[in-house]
């Protein structure tokens, strides 16, 4: 709305200025010369108000864009952290899932010990990340 009002009013600047100029003979010789100068003054105040409103709108948009970028940055940082954690878990699962005999799995609880160790690793990484404000 502010930009539309600005586009309507700003092209009229030359007209208002010309009417209030002291060299415009029909106005200088008439008793309404002071009224034309006052009209130009009001016009300039209106333009100044519109420009201030425009600057405020642009500033608010910049603030919104910065806030949105900050939120997205935090989201990307969190997703990156969890991608690395799950990548580490995939490596662990891949090593234990290879086609060779691991003495660790000959016990009946070897699988559950591995799952518990992976859970402990994830938990400790999440706690460290929270303490260091990574996520």
N, CA, C and O atoms as a printed pandas DataFrame, in Angstrom:
     atom_number atom_name residue_name chain_id  residue_number  x_coord  y_coord  z_coord
0              1         N          UNK        A               1    0.821   -1.187    0.000
1              2        CA          UNK        A               1    0.000    0.000    0.000
2              3         C          UNK        A               1    0.875    1.265    0.000
3              4         O          UNK        A               1    0.573    2.246   -0.679
4              5         N          UNK        A               2    1.950    1.216    0.768
5              6        CA          UNK        A               2    2.842    2.368    0.841
6              7         C          UNK        A               2    3.516    2.605   -0.515
7              8         O          UNK        A               2    3.666    3.747   -0.948
8              9         N          UNK        A               3    3.915    1.531   -1.171
9             10        CA          UNK        A               3    4.586    1.691   -2.463
10            11         C          UNK        A               3    3.629    2.244   -3.520
11            12         O          UNK        A               3    4.029    3.045   -4.364
12            13         N          UNK        A               4    2.365    1.816   -3.473
13            14        CA          UNK        A               4    1.379    2.335   -4.422
14            15         C          UNK        A               4    1.150    3.831   -4.188
15            16         O          UNK        A               4    1.101    4.608   -5.141
16            17         N          UNK        A               5    1.011    4.228   -2.942
17            18        CA          UNK        A               5    0.838    5.646   -2.616
18            19         C          UNK        A               5    2.060    6.454   -3.036
19            20         O          UNK        A               5    1.936    7.570   -3.541
20            21         N          UNK        A               6    3.225    5.889   -2.826
21            22        CA          UNK        A               6    4.467    6.561   -3.234
22            23         C          UNK        A               6    4.516    6.749   -4.749
23            24         O          UNK        A               6    4.885    7.818   -5.235
24            25         N          UNK        A               7    4.137    5.692   -5.501
25            26        CA          UNK        A               7    4.128    5.798   -6.970
26            27         C          UNK        A               7    3.118    6.830   -7.461
27            28         O          UNK        A               7    3.324    7.443   -8.509
28            29         N          UNK        A               8    2.036    7.028   -6.722
29            30        CA          UNK        A               8    1.037    8.021   -7.130
30            31         C          UNK        A               8    1.466    9.449   -6.815
31            32         O          UNK        A               8    1.214   10.360   -7.604
32            33         N          UNK        A               9    2.101    9.646   -5.685
33            34        CA          UNK        A               9    2.396   11.008   -5.216
34            35         C          UNK        A               9    3.713   11.559   -5.752
35            36         O          UNK        A               9    3.772   12.733   -6.118
36            37         N          UNK        A              10    4.756   10.763   -5.808
37            38        CA          UNK        A              10    6.067   11.295   -6.188
38            39         C          UNK        A              10    6.120   11.941   -7.576
39            40         O          UNK        A              10    6.808   12.951   -7.722
40            41         N          UNK        A              11    5.443   11.425   -8.596
41            42        CA          UNK        A              11    5.512   12.114   -9.896
42            43         C          UNK        A              11    4.894   13.517   -9.884
43            44         O          UNK        A              11    5.118   14.298  -10.808
44            45         N          UNK        A              12    4.133   13.833   -8.861
45            46        CA          UNK        A              12    3.478   15.147   -8.788
46            47         C          UNK        A              12    4.383   16.220   -8.193
47            48         O          UNK        A              12    3.971   17.375   -8.077
48            49         N          UNK        A              13    5.585   15.868   -7.822
49            50        CA          UNK        A              13    6.492   16.798   -7.154
50            51         C          UNK        A              13    6.750   18.047   -8.004
51            52         O          UNK        A              13    6.729   19.165   -7.488
52            53         N          UNK        A              14    6.990   17.859   -9.284
53            54        CA          UNK        A              14    7.280   19.003  -10.162
54            55         C          UNK        A              14    6.109   19.971  -10.230
55            56         O          UNK        A              14    6.306   21.185  -10.270
56            57         N          UNK        A              15    4.893   19.439  -10.243
57            58        CA          UNK        A              15    3.701   20.306  -10.311
58            59         C          UNK        A              15    3.593   21.153   -9.052
59            60         O          UNK        A              15    3.398   22.365   -9.132
60            61         N          UNK        A              16    3.718   20.527   -7.902
61            62        CA          UNK        A              16    3.606   21.284   -6.654
62            63         C          UNK        A              16    4.733   22.306   -6.516
63            64         O          UNK        A              16    4.512   23.428   -6.060
64            65         N          UNK        A              17    5.921   21.915   -6.907
65            66        CA          UNK        A              17    7.039   22.850   -6.823
66            67         C          UNK        A              17    6.839   24.021   -7.774
67            68         O          UNK        A              17    7.107   25.167   -7.413
68            69         N          UNK        A              18    6.371   23.740   -8.984
69            70        CA          UNK        A              18    6.163   24.814   -9.958
70            71         C          UNK        A              18    5.092   25.794   -9.485
71            72         O          UNK        A              18    5.215   26.999   -9.706
72            73         N          UNK        A              19    4.048   25.291   -8.839
73            74        CA          UNK        A              19    2.990   26.180   -8.347
74            75         C          UNK        A              19    3.467   27.075   -7.213
75            76         O          UNK        A              19    2.958   28.184   -7.051
76            77         N          UNK        A              20    4.417   26.623   -6.440
77            78        CA          UNK        A              20    4.864   27.419   -5.297
78            79         C          UNK        A              20    6.102   28.252   -5.607
79            80         O          UNK        A              20    6.571   28.987   -4.738
80            81         N          UNK        A              21    6.641   28.160   -6.809
81            82        CA          UNK        A              21    7.842   28.919   -7.178
82            83         C          UNK        A              21    7.520   30.406   -7.289
83            84         O          UNK        A              21    6.448   30.779   -7.767
84            85         N          UNK        A              22    8.438   31.247   -6.851
85            86        CA          UNK        A              22    8.197   32.684   -6.941
86            87         C          UNK        A              22    8.277   33.209   -8.377
87            88         O          UNK        A              22    7.868   34.343   -8.629
88            89         N          UNK        A              23    8.780   32.433   -9.304
89            90        CA          UNK        A              23    8.876   32.929  -10.681
90            91         C          UNK        A              23    7.677   32.526  -11.532
91            92         O          UNK        A              23    7.648   32.844  -12.721
92            93         N          UNK        A              24    6.701   31.846  -10.973
93            94        CA          UNK        A              24    5.486   31.478  -11.694
94            95         C          UNK        A              24    4.521   32.669  -11.599
95            96         O          UNK        A              24    3.869   32.868  -10.574
96            97         N          UNK        A              25    4.443   33.436  -12.653
97            98        CA          UNK        A              25    3.773   34.735  -12.658
98            99         C          UNK        A              25    2.311   34.698  -12.212
99           100         O          UNK        A              25    1.931   35.535  -11.393
100          101         N          UNK        A              26    1.478   33.793  -12.688
101          102        CA          UNK        A              26    0.077   33.823  -12.239
102          103         C          UNK        A              26   -0.064   33.644  -10.730
103          104         O          UNK        A              26   -1.012   34.156  -10.135
104          105         N          UNK        A              27    0.856   32.931  -10.111
105          106        CA          UNK        A              27    0.748   32.703   -8.669
106          107         C          UNK        A              27    1.322   33.879   -7.897
107          108         O          UNK        A              27    0.753   34.293   -6.888
108          109         N          UNK        A              28    2.446   34.423   -8.360
109          110        CA          UNK        A              28    3.102   35.516   -7.644
110          111         C          UNK        A              28    2.200   36.737   -7.576
111          112         O          UNK        A              28    2.154   37.426   -6.557
112          113         N          UNK        A              29    1.492   37.001   -8.645
113          114        CA          UNK        A              29    0.646   38.197   -8.688
114          115         C          UNK        A              29   -0.695   37.997   -7.992
115          116         O          UNK        A              29   -1.419   38.970   -7.784
116          117         N          UNK        A              30   -1.041   36.786   -7.633
117          118        CA          UNK        A              30   -2.339   36.548   -6.991
118          119         C          UNK        A              30   -2.185   36.578   -5.469
119          120         O          UNK        A              30   -1.088   36.382   -4.947
120          121         N          UNK        A              31   -3.280   36.821   -4.772
121          122        CA          UNK        A              31   -3.216   36.835   -3.304
122          123         C          UNK        A              31   -3.083   35.425   -2.708
123          124         O          UNK        A              31   -2.899   35.274   -1.500
124          125         N          UNK        A              32   -3.174   34.419   -3.544
125          126        CA          UNK        A              32   -3.109   33.052   -3.018
126          127         C          UNK        A              32   -1.705   32.460   -3.097
127          128         O          UNK        A              32   -1.552   31.246   -2.963
128          129         N          UNK        A              33   -0.690   33.266   -3.308
129          130        CA          UNK        A              33    0.685   32.767   -3.410
130          131         C          UNK        A              33    1.097   32.055   -2.130
131          132         O          UNK        A              33    1.762   31.020   -2.180
132          133         N          UNK        A              34    0.712   32.591   -1.004
133          134        CA          UNK        A              34    1.061   31.972    0.270
134          135         C          UNK        A              34    0.372   30.609    0.419
135          136         O          UNK        A              34    0.933   29.685    1.009
136          137         N          UNK        A              35   -0.834   30.494   -0.116
137          138        CA          UNK        A              35   -1.558   29.212   -0.047
138          139         C          UNK        A              35   -0.850   28.137   -0.875
139          140         O          UNK        A              35   -0.781   26.976   -0.472
140          141         N          UNK        A              36   -0.327   28.537   -2.038
141          142        CA          UNK        A              36    0.405   27.577   -2.867
142          143         C          UNK        A              36    1.705   27.131   -2.186
143          144         O          UNK        A              36    2.091   25.966   -2.281
144          145         N          UNK        A              37    2.368   28.053   -1.508
145          146        CA          UNK        A              37    3.576   27.678   -0.781
146          147         C          UNK        A              37    3.241   26.729    0.380
147          148         O          UNK        A              37    3.973   25.778    0.654
148          149         N          UNK        A              38    2.130   27.007    1.047
149          150        CA          UNK        A              38    1.690   26.130    2.129
150          151         C          UNK        A              38    1.298   24.747    1.583
151          152         O          UNK        A              38    1.562   23.726    2.218
152          153         N          UNK        A              39    0.669   24.726    0.405
153          154        CA          UNK        A              39    0.305   23.472   -0.241
154          155         C          UNK        A              39    1.562   22.656   -0.565
155          156         O          UNK        A              39    1.593   21.443   -0.358
156          157         N          UNK        A              40    2.591   23.331   -1.072
157          158        CA          UNK        A              40    3.851   22.650   -1.356
158          159         C          UNK        A              40    4.479   22.118   -0.065
159          160         O          UNK        A              40    5.032   21.018   -0.045
160          161         N          UNK        A              41    4.392   22.893    0.996
161          162        CA          UNK        A              41    4.931   22.456    2.282
162          163         C          UNK        A              41    4.207   21.192    2.767
163          164         O          UNK        A              41    4.850   20.254    3.237
164          165         N          UNK        A              42    2.880   21.164    2.657
165          166        CA          UNK        A              42    2.104   19.988    3.057
166          167         C          UNK        A              42    2.440   18.783    2.173
167          168         O          UNK        A              42    2.512   17.648    2.645
168          169         N          UNK        A              43    2.640   19.053    0.897
169          170        CA          UNK        A              43    3.014   17.982   -0.025
170          171         C          UNK        A              43    4.360   17.374    0.384
171          172         O          UNK        A              43    4.509   16.154    0.437
172          173         N          UNK        A              44    5.325   18.233    0.670
173          174        CA          UNK        A              44    6.643   17.736    1.074
174          175         C          UNK        A              44    6.554   16.940    2.381
175          176         O          UNK        A              44    7.247   15.934    2.536
176          177         N          UNK        A              45    5.710   17.377    3.318
177          178        CA          UNK        A              45    5.514   16.624    4.562
178          179         C          UNK        A              45    4.896   15.256    4.281
179          180         O          UNK        A              45    5.279   14.259    4.893
180          181         N          UNK        A              46    3.936   15.214    3.351
181          182        CA          UNK        A              46    3.318   13.935    2.987
182          183         C          UNK        A              46    4.340   12.998    2.346
183          184         O          UNK        A              46    4.372   11.807    2.655
184          185         N          UNK        A              47    5.169   13.532    1.461
185          186        CA          UNK        A              47    6.204   12.713    0.826
186          187         C          UNK        A              47    7.190   12.197    1.868
187          188         O          UNK        A              47    7.611   11.042    1.813
188          189         N          UNK        A              48    7.550   13.039    2.798
189          190        CA          UNK        A              48    8.472   12.627    3.858
190          191         C          UNK        A              48    7.861   11.524    4.719
191          192         O          UNK        A              48    8.550   10.578    5.099
192          193         N          UNK        A              49    6.579   11.644    5.025
193          194        CA          UNK        A              49    5.880   10.602    5.790
194          195         C          UNK        A              49    5.819    9.291    5.032
195          196         O          UNK        A              49    5.988    8.222    5.619
196          197         N          UNK        A              50    5.579    9.367    3.732
197          198        CA          UNK        A              50    5.531    8.157    2.912
198          199         C          UNK        A              50    6.912    7.501    2.851
199          200         O          UNK        A              50    7.029    6.279    2.944
200          201         N          UNK        A              51    7.942    8.308    2.697
201          202        CA          UNK        A              51    9.305    7.763    2.656
202          203         C          UNK        A              51    9.669    7.112    3.993
203          204         O          UNK        A              51   10.321    6.068    4.015
204          205         N          UNK        A              52    9.256    7.716    5.091
205          206        CA          UNK        A              52    9.513    7.122    6.411
206          207         C          UNK        A              52    8.786    5.788    6.553
207          208         O          UNK        A              52    9.345    4.817    7.062
208          209         N          UNK        A              53    7.538    5.751    6.099
209          210        CA          UNK        A              53    6.772    4.502    6.157
210          211         C          UNK        A              53    7.417    3.435    5.286
211          212         O          UNK        A              53    7.484    2.267    5.671
212          213         N          UNK        A              54    7.886    3.833    4.125
213          214        CA          UNK        A              54    8.554    2.888    3.216
214          215         C          UNK        A              54    9.817    2.326    3.871
215          216         O          UNK        A              54   10.067    1.122    3.814
216          217         N          UNK        A              55   10.607    3.197    4.490
217          218        CA          UNK        A              55   11.818    2.741    5.170
218          219         C          UNK        A              55   11.484    1.784    6.315
219          220         O          UNK        A              55   12.200    0.809    6.543
220          221         N          UNK        A              56   10.392    2.067    7.036
221          222        CA          UNK        A              56    9.984    1.187    8.136
222          223         C          UNK        A              56    9.559   -0.182    7.608
223          224         O          UNK        A              56    9.905   -1.207    8.195
224          225         N          UNK        A              57    8.814   -0.203    6.510
225          226        CA          UNK        A              57    8.379   -1.474    5.923
226          227         C          UNK        A              57    9.588   -2.277    5.444
227          228         O          UNK        A              57    9.663   -3.483    5.678
228          229         N          UNK        A              58   10.519   -1.626    4.786
229          230        CA          UNK        A              58   11.718   -2.315    4.299
230          231         C          UNK        A              58   12.543   -2.845    5.477
231          232         O          UNK        A              58   13.063   -3.959    5.422
232          233         N          UNK        A              59   12.660   -2.047    6.538
233          234        CA          UNK        A              59   13.384   -2.488    7.727
234          235         C          UNK        A              59   12.725   -3.690    8.389
235          236         O          UNK        A              59   13.410   -4.615    8.824
236          237         N          UNK        A              60   11.395   -3.677    8.466
237          238        CA          UNK        A              60   10.689   -4.813    9.053
238          239         C          UNK        A              60   10.849   -6.070    8.211
239          240         O          UNK        A              60   10.993   -7.170    8.745
240          241         N          UNK        A              61   10.822   -5.904    6.892
241          242        CA          UNK        A              61   11.024   -7.058    6.024
242          243         C          UNK        A              61   12.434   -7.626    6.188
243          244         O          UNK        A              61   12.619   -8.842    6.230
244          245         N          UNK        A              62   13.418   -6.743    6.279
245          246        CA          UNK        A              62   14.794   -7.210    6.497
246          247         C          UNK        A              62   14.914   -7.950    7.827
247          248         O          UNK        A              62   15.600   -8.968    7.915
248          249         N          UNK        A              63   14.250   -7.440    8.853
249          250        CA          UNK        A              63   14.259   -8.093   10.151
250          251         C          UNK        A              63   13.624   -9.477   10.067
251          252         O          UNK        A              63   14.151  -10.440   10.626
252          253         N          UNK        A              64   12.501   -9.577    9.373
253          254        CA          UNK        A              64   11.822  -10.862    9.195
254          255         C          UNK        A              64   12.706  -11.843    8.422
255          256         O          UNK        A              64   12.812  -13.011    8.794
256          257         N          UNK        A              65   13.334  -11.371    7.355
257          258        CA          UNK        A              65   14.190  -12.241    6.540
258          259         C          UNK        A              65   15.393  -12.722    7.349
259          260         O          UNK        A              65   15.798  -13.878    7.230
260          261         N          UNK        A              66   15.956  -11.853    8.160
261          262        CA          UNK        A              66   17.090  -12.240    9.001
262          263         C          UNK        A              66   16.674  -13.284   10.030
263          264         O          UNK        A              66   17.400  -14.248   10.275
264          265         N          UNK        A              67   15.512  -13.089   10.626
265          266        CA          UNK        A              67   15.008  -14.045   11.631
266          267         C          UNK        A              67   14.736  -15.403   10.979
267          268         O          UNK        A              67   15.069  -16.442   11.551
268          269         N          UNK        A              68   14.143  -15.400    9.805
269          270        CA          UNK        A              68   13.868  -16.657    9.103
270          271         C          UNK        A              68   15.171  -17.365    8.736
271          272         O          UNK        A              68   15.263  -18.586    8.855
272          273         N          UNK        A              69   16.173  -16.614    8.295
273          274        CA          UNK        A              69   17.469  -17.205    7.949
274          275         C          UNK        A              69   18.138  -17.785    9.193
275          276         O          UNK        A              69   18.773  -18.836    9.121
276          277         N          UNK        A              70   18.000  -17.112   10.321
277          278        CA          UNK        A              70   18.582  -17.612   11.573
278          279         C          UNK        A              70   17.928  -18.931   11.989
279          280         O          UNK        A              70   18.613  -19.872   12.390
280          281         N          UNK        A              71   16.599  -18.993   11.890
281          282        CA          UNK        A              71   15.896  -20.231   12.231
282          283         C          UNK        A              71   16.320  -21.364   11.303
283          284         O          UNK        A              71   16.538  -22.491   11.748
284          285         N          UNK        A              72   16.434  -21.058   10.012
285          286        CA          UNK        A              72   16.838  -22.094    9.061
286          287         C          UNK        A              72   18.266  -22.550    9.342
287          288         O          UNK        A              72   18.571  -23.737    9.223
288          289         N          UNK        A              73   19.127  -21.635    9.705
289          290        CA          UNK        A              73   20.505  -21.987   10.038
290          291         C          UNK        A              73   20.541  -22.950   11.216
291          292         O          UNK        A              73   21.283  -23.932   11.192
292          293         N          UNK        A              74   19.741  -22.676   12.251
293          294        CA          UNK        A              74   19.690  -23.572   13.407
294          295         C          UNK        A              74   19.147  -24.942   13.026
295          296         O          UNK        A              74   19.637  -25.961   13.511
296          297         N          UNK        A              75   18.148  -24.973   12.168
297          298        CA          UNK        A              75   17.578  -26.243   11.728
298          299         C          UNK        A              75   18.600  -27.053   10.943
299          300         O          UNK        A              75   18.741  -28.256   11.161
300          301         N          UNK        A              76   19.308  -26.404   10.040
301          302        CA          UNK        A              76   20.319  -27.090    9.239
302          303         C          UNK        A              76   21.450  -27.612   10.140
303          304         O          UNK        A              76   21.971  -28.706    9.924
304          305         N          UNK        A              77   21.818  -26.824   11.142
305          306        CA          UNK        A              77   22.869  -27.246   12.071
306          307         C          UNK        A              77   22.435  -28.498   12.838
307          308         O          UNK        A              77   23.228  -29.424   13.010
308          309         N          UNK        A              78   21.193  -28.530   13.294
309          310        CA          UNK        A              78   20.674  -29.693   14.012
310          311         C          UNK        A              78   20.613  -30.918   13.100
311          312         O          UNK        A              78   21.008  -32.015   13.495
312          313         N          UNK        A              79   20.118  -30.723   11.884
313          314        CA          UNK        A              79   20.044  -31.844   10.943
314          315         C          UNK        A              79   21.430  -32.387   10.604
315          316         O          UNK        A              79   21.605  -33.597   10.459
316          317         N          UNK        A              80   22.397  -31.514   10.479
317          318        CA          UNK        A              80   23.765  -31.947   10.194
318          319         C          UNK        A              80   24.317  -32.775   11.353
319          320         O          UNK        A              80   24.955  -33.805   11.139
320          321         N          UNK        A              81   24.069  -32.325   12.565
321          322        CA          UNK        A              81   24.536  -33.065   13.736
322          323         C          UNK        A              81   23.948  -34.475   13.752
323          324         O          UNK        A              81   24.678  -35.447   13.943
324          325         N          UNK        A              82   22.642  -34.592   13.553
325          326        CA          UNK        A              82   22.016  -35.905   13.608
326          327         C          UNK        A              82   22.410  -36.779   12.406
327          328         O          UNK        A              82   22.427  -38.004   12.519
328          329         N          UNK        A              83   22.718  -36.176   11.285
329          330        CA          UNK        A              83   23.222  -36.938   10.137
330          331         C          UNK        A              83   24.572  -37.561   10.469
331          332         O          UNK        A              83   24.828  -38.718   10.134
332          333         N          UNK        A              84   25.419  -36.803   11.119
333          334        CA          UNK        A              84   26.727  -37.334   11.513
334          335         C          UNK        A              84   26.570  -38.446   12.548
335          336         O          UNK        A              84   27.257  -39.465   12.467
336          337         N          UNK        A              85   25.678  -38.264   13.515
337          338        CA          UNK        A              85   25.460  -39.290   14.545
338          339         C          UNK        A              85   24.952  -40.578   13.902
339          340         O          UNK        A              85   25.461  -41.658   14.200
340          341         N          UNK        A              86   23.958  -40.475   13.026
341          342        CA          UNK        A              86   23.430  -41.682   12.391
342          343         C          UNK        A              86   24.433  -42.288   11.414
343          344         O          UNK        A              86   24.406  -43.496   11.182
344          345         N          UNK        A              87   25.300  -41.489   10.850
345          346        CA          UNK        A              87   26.377  -42.027   10.017
346          347         C          UNK        A              87   27.335  -42.865   10.849
347          348         O          UNK        A              87   27.780  -43.927   10.414
348          349         N          UNK        A              88   27.652  -42.387   12.045
349          350        CA          UNK        A              88   28.524  -43.155   12.939
350          351         C          UNK        A              88   27.862  -44.473   13.326
351          352         O          UNK        A              88   28.520  -45.512   13.369
352          353         N          UNK        A              89   26.560  -44.432   13.607
353          354        CA          UNK        A              89   25.842  -45.661   13.953
354          355         C          UNK        A              89   25.827  -46.635   12.774
355          356         O          UNK        A              89   25.918  -47.848   12.965
356          357         N          UNK        A              90   25.716  -46.116   11.587
357          358        CA          UNK        A              90   25.730  -46.980   10.396
358          359         C          UNK        A              90   27.087  -47.655   10.232
359          360         O          UNK        A              90   27.157  -48.824    9.853
360          361         N          UNK        A              91   28.148  -46.936   10.511
361          362        CA          UNK        A              91   29.486  -47.528   10.435
362          363         C          UNK        A              91   29.624  -48.645   11.469
363          364         O          UNK        A              91   30.142  -49.718   11.161
364          365         N          UNK        A              92   29.165  -48.395   12.679
365          366        CA          UNK        A              92   29.245  -49.420   13.730
366          367         C          UNK        A              92   28.431  -50.652   13.326
367          368         O          UNK        A              92   28.908  -51.782   13.433
368          369         N          UNK        A              93   27.204  -50.426   12.864
369          370        CA          UNK        A              93   26.361  -51.556   12.448
370          371         C          UNK        A              93   26.970  -52.275   11.252
371          372         O          UNK        A              93   26.865  -53.498   11.158
372          373         N          UNK        A              94   27.597  -51.557   10.348
373          374        CA          UNK        A              94   28.238  -52.175    9.196
374          375         C          UNK        A              94   29.414  -53.037    9.584
375          376         O          UNK        A              94   29.590  -54.128    9.041
376          377         N          UNK        A              95   30.223  -52.565   10.518
377          378        CA          UNK        A              95   31.381  -53.340   10.957
378          379         C          UNK        A              95   30.930  -54.622   11.647
379          380         O          UNK        A              95   31.489  -55.688   11.388
380          381         N          UNK        A              96   29.938  -54.541   12.512
381          382        CA          UNK        A              96   29.470  -55.734   13.205
382          383         C          UNK        A              96   28.643  -56.645   12.297
383          384         O          UNK        A              96   28.426  -57.808   12.637
384          385         N          UNK        A              97   28.194  -56.162   11.190
385          386        CA          UNK        A              97   27.370  -56.962   10.297
386          387         C          UNK        A              97   28.156  -57.619    9.181
387          388         O          UNK        A              97   27.557  -58.242    8.305
388          389         N          UNK        A              98   29.480  -57.502    9.180
389          390        CA          UNK        A              98   30.299  -58.094    8.120
390          391         C          UNK        A              98   30.282  -59.624    8.223
391          392         O          UNK        A              98   29.876  -60.193    9.236
392          393         N          UNK        A              99   30.723  -60.247    7.176
393          394        CA          UNK        A              99   30.676  -61.702    7.102
394          395         C          UNK        A              99   31.915  -62.350    7.721
395          396         O          UNK        A              99   32.669  -63.028    7.022
396          397         N          UNK        A             100   32.126  -62.159    8.970
397          398        CA          UNK        A             100   33.168  -62.889    9.682
398          399         C          UNK        A             100   32.684  -63.097   11.107
399          400         O          UNK        A             100   31.810  -62.386   11.603
400          401         N          UNK        A             101   33.248  -64.040   11.716
401          402        CA          UNK        A             101   32.841  -64.398   13.074
402          403         C          UNK        A             101   33.458  -63.437   14.078
403          404         O          UNK        A             101   34.674  -63.247   14.103
404          405         N          UNK        A             102   32.626  -62.843   14.891
405          406        CA          UNK        A             102   33.088  -61.968   15.950
406          407         C          UNK        A             102   32.806  -62.690   17.262
407          408         O          UNK        A             102   31.672  -63.087   17.534
408          409         N          UNK        A             103   33.827  -62.852   18.055
409          410        CA          UNK        A             103   33.671  -63.567   19.312
410          411         C          UNK        A             103   32.671  -62.889   20.236
411          412         O          UNK        A             103   32.053  -63.524   21.090
412          413         N          UNK        A             104   32.533  -61.629   20.050
413          414        CA          UNK        A             104   31.611  -60.843   20.873
414          415         C          UNK        A             104   30.170  -61.310   20.680
415          416         O          UNK        A             104   29.375  -61.279   21.619
416          417         N          UNK        A             105   29.832  -61.744   19.464
417          418        CA          UNK        A             105   28.465  -62.148   19.166
418          419         C          UNK        A             105   28.197  -63.626   19.451
419          420         O          UNK        A             105   27.071  -64.097   19.290
420          421         N          UNK        A             106   29.209  -64.341   19.865
421          422        CA          UNK        A             106   28.976  -65.744   20.202
422          423         C          UNK        A             106   28.218  -65.852   21.523
423          424         O          UNK        A             106   27.588  -66.868   21.816
424          425         N          UNK        A             107   28.293  -64.791   22.305
425          426        CA          UNK        A             107   27.492  -64.743   23.525
426          427         C          UNK        A             107   26.056  -64.443   23.125
427          428         O          UNK        A             107   25.800  -63.898   22.051
428          429         N          UNK        A             108   25.139  -64.796   23.982
429          430        CA          UNK        A             108   23.735  -64.557   23.639
430          431         C          UNK        A             108   23.359  -63.086   23.785
431          432         O          UNK        A             108   22.394  -62.648   23.159
432          433         N          UNK        A             109   24.082  -62.309   24.585
433          434        CA          UNK        A             109   23.737  -60.897   24.779
434          435         C          UNK        A             109   24.577  -59.960   23.920
435          436         O          UNK        A             109   24.476  -58.746   24.098
436          437         N          UNK        A             110   25.383  -60.443   23.020
437          438        CA          UNK        A             110   26.254  -59.591   22.214
438          439         C          UNK        A             110   25.489  -58.553   21.403
439          440         O          UNK        A             110   25.901  -57.397   21.315
440          441         N          UNK        A             111   24.373  -58.974   20.811
441          442        CA          UNK        A             111   23.560  -58.031   20.026
442          443         C          UNK        A             111   23.033  -56.909   20.906
443          444         O          UNK        A             111   23.110  -55.735   20.545
444          445         N          UNK        A             112   22.502  -57.276   22.055
445          446        CA          UNK        A             112   21.906  -56.263   22.935
446          447         C          UNK        A             112   22.975  -55.360   23.546
447          448         O          UNK        A             112   22.717  -54.182   23.797
448          449         N          UNK        A             113   24.154  -55.890   23.784
449          450        CA          UNK        A             113   25.244  -55.042   24.273
450          451         C          UNK        A             113   25.644  -54.012   23.206
451          452         O          UNK        A             113   25.941  -52.860   23.522
452          453         N          UNK        A             114   25.647  -54.440   21.962
453          454        CA          UNK        A             114   25.964  -53.506   20.875
454          455         C          UNK        A             114   24.900  -52.419   20.765
455          456         O          UNK        A             114   25.233  -51.241   20.631
456          457         N          UNK        A             115   23.634  -52.796   20.820
457          458        CA          UNK        A             115   22.536  -51.818   20.766
458          459         C          UNK        A             115   22.637  -50.854   21.939
459          460         O          UNK        A             115   22.465  -49.647   21.769
460          461         N          UNK        A             116   22.915  -51.380   23.133
461          462        CA          UNK        A             116   23.050  -50.529   24.315
462          463         C          UNK        A             116   24.242  -49.583   24.166
463          464         O          UNK        A             116   24.157  -48.413   24.539
464          465         N          UNK        A             117   25.346  -50.087   23.625
465          466        CA          UNK        A             117   26.512  -49.226   23.397
466          467         C          UNK        A             117   26.214  -48.127   22.384
467          468         O          UNK        A             117   26.655  -46.990   22.552
468          469         N          UNK        A             118   25.471  -48.460   21.338
469          470        CA          UNK        A             118   25.095  -47.434   20.339
470          471         C          UNK        A             118   24.171  -46.392   20.966
471          472         O          UNK        A             118   24.302  -45.198   20.696
472          473         N          UNK        A             119   23.243  -46.845   21.798
473          474        CA          UNK        A             119   22.345  -45.916   22.481
474          475         C          UNK        A             119   23.124  -45.002   23.425
475          476         O          UNK        A             119   22.850  -43.805   23.508
476          477         N          UNK        A             120   24.096  -45.574   24.135
477          478        CA          UNK        A             120   24.929  -44.774   25.050
478          479         C          UNK        A             120   25.750  -43.751   24.271
479          480         O          UNK        A             120   25.916  -42.615   24.714
480          481         N          UNK        A             121   26.265  -44.156   23.107
481          482        CA          UNK        A             121   27.021  -43.225   22.270
482          483         C          UNK        A             121   26.155  -42.057   21.805
483          484         O          UNK        A             121   26.568  -40.900   21.879
484          485         N          UNK        A             122   24.960  -42.366   21.329
485          486        CA          UNK        A             122   24.050  -41.308   20.868
486          487         C          UNK        A             122   23.671  -40.399   22.023
487          488         O          UNK        A             122   23.673  -39.177   21.879
488          489         N          UNK        A             123   23.347  -40.984   23.164
489          490        CA          UNK        A             123   22.959  -40.180   24.333
490          491         C          UNK        A             123   24.083  -39.249   24.762
491          492         O          UNK        A             123   23.849  -38.072   25.036
492          493         N          UNK        A             124   25.295  -39.772   24.820
493          494        CA          UNK        A             124   26.409  -38.919   25.244
494          495         C          UNK        A             124   26.690  -37.817   24.223
495          496         O          UNK        A             124   26.992  -36.686   24.602
496          497         N          UNK        A             125   26.591  -38.137   22.933
497          498        CA          UNK        A             125   26.791  -37.091   21.921
498          499         C          UNK        A             125   25.722  -36.007   21.996
499          500         O          UNK        A             125   26.024  -34.825   21.829
500          501         N          UNK        A             126   24.484  -36.399   22.245
501          502        CA          UNK        A             126   23.405  -35.406   22.363
502          503         C          UNK        A             126   23.619  -34.541   23.600
503          504         O          UNK        A             126   23.410  -33.329   23.544
504          505         N          UNK        A             127   24.025  -35.133   24.698
505          506        CA          UNK        A             127   24.278  -34.345   25.922
506          507         C          UNK        A             127   25.428  -33.365   25.703
507          508         O          UNK        A             127   25.331  -32.197   26.080
508          509         N          UNK        A             128   26.510  -33.837   25.096
509          510        CA          UNK        A             128   27.641  -32.944   24.811
510          511         C          UNK        A             128   27.224  -31.813   23.878
511          512         O          UNK        A             128   27.603  -30.659   24.080
512          513         N          UNK        A             129   26.441  -32.152   22.857
513          514        CA          UNK        A             129   25.988  -31.135   21.906
514          515         C          UNK        A             129   25.096  -30.100   22.582
515          516         O          UNK        A             129   25.191  -28.908   22.288
516          517         N          UNK        A             130   24.241  -30.547   23.478
517          518        CA          UNK        A             130   23.378  -29.588   24.191
518          519         C          UNK        A             130   24.191  -28.703   25.130
519          520         O          UNK        A             130   23.918  -27.509   25.250
520          521         N          UNK        A             131   25.191  -29.283   25.798
521          522        CA          UNK        A             131   26.016  -28.492   26.701
522          523         C          UNK        A             131   26.826  -27.441   25.943
523          524         O          UNK        A             131   27.050  -26.346   26.458
524          525         N          UNK        A             132   27.262  -27.761   24.737
525          526        CA          UNK        A             132   28.047  -26.828   23.952
526          527         C          UNK        A             132   27.184  -25.961   23.022
527          528         O          UNK        A             132   27.711  -25.200   22.211
528          529         N          UNK        A             133   25.867  -26.081   23.146
529          530        CA          UNK        A             133   24.898  -25.311   22.330
530          531         C          UNK        A             133   25.082  -25.543   20.832
531          532         O          UNK        A             133   24.975  -24.609   20.038
532          533         N          UNK        A             134   25.360  -26.787   20.449
533          534        CA          UNK        A             134   25.450  -27.125   19.039
534          535         C          UNK        A             134   24.059  -27.374   18.469
535          536         O          UNK        A             134   23.799  -27.111   17.295
536          537         N          UNK        A             135   23.165  -27.887   19.322
537          538        CA          UNK        A             135   21.792  -28.141   18.890
538          539         C          UNK        A             135   20.837  -27.491   19.846
539          540         O          UNK        A             135   19.623  -27.584   19.665
